[in-house]
């Protein structure tokens, strides 16, 4: 009887952990190696609906944002986060936030070979602080390896993330992340461009693993303003399954 009770308790804890993880969908977004010029402040906002592949796990991104400020030619200060309204097609709605990543992006190496190919290496690292429904401070470190040729840019991401937990006593989400970021100019003036990302995360904590693919296009309204539309597809259980995100990205010269 005691063994049966212990098994029931273990099963209940496992189910509760899985349910808790499923209520907080997130996905790893691979980054590029484009560093803002010194004094340039860049905002990148995206909003739109995402459908989960488990019942009632839909949400609206309000917004997903990245803010970058060029400090020197090889150093950029970044803020990366997202807020969302969950379960928008049910009576119960909940506003929540992903961890805010306060990071420095460092360009470590950049060189062009004889064939005209450009190779670059960088790193992005810094604390990941809680926003809503979370506690504690985590940390993230991602290495970046970039290749460019004639308007084609491909960046591989690899690193590890430790995120805030539900409470100070709760187990922290811990993951290894891997991804590819693609950006390709569609015309000589760079007015139209194609973007695509493939990102995955393997969790050592009771959180759902991630595998997400995005494909979108960007139109440069002016040299300081871009607009974009991106389609998203997720392939693993208890994560974002599909969605459409609309974006705007203005830039400002601070000095």
Secondary structure, 3 states (H helix, E strand, C coil): CHHHHHHHHHHHHHHHHHHHHHCCCCCCCCCCCCCCCECEEEEEEEEEEEEECCCCCCEEEEEEEEEEEEEECCEEEEEEEEEEEECCCCCCCEEEECCEEEEEEEEEEEEECCCCCEEEEEEEEEEEECCCCCECEEEEEEEEEEEEECCEEEEEEEEEEECCECCCCCCCCEEEEEEEEEEEECCCCCCEEEEEEEEEEEECCCCCCEEEEEEEEEEEEECCEEEEEEEEEECCCCCEEEEEEEEEEEEEECC
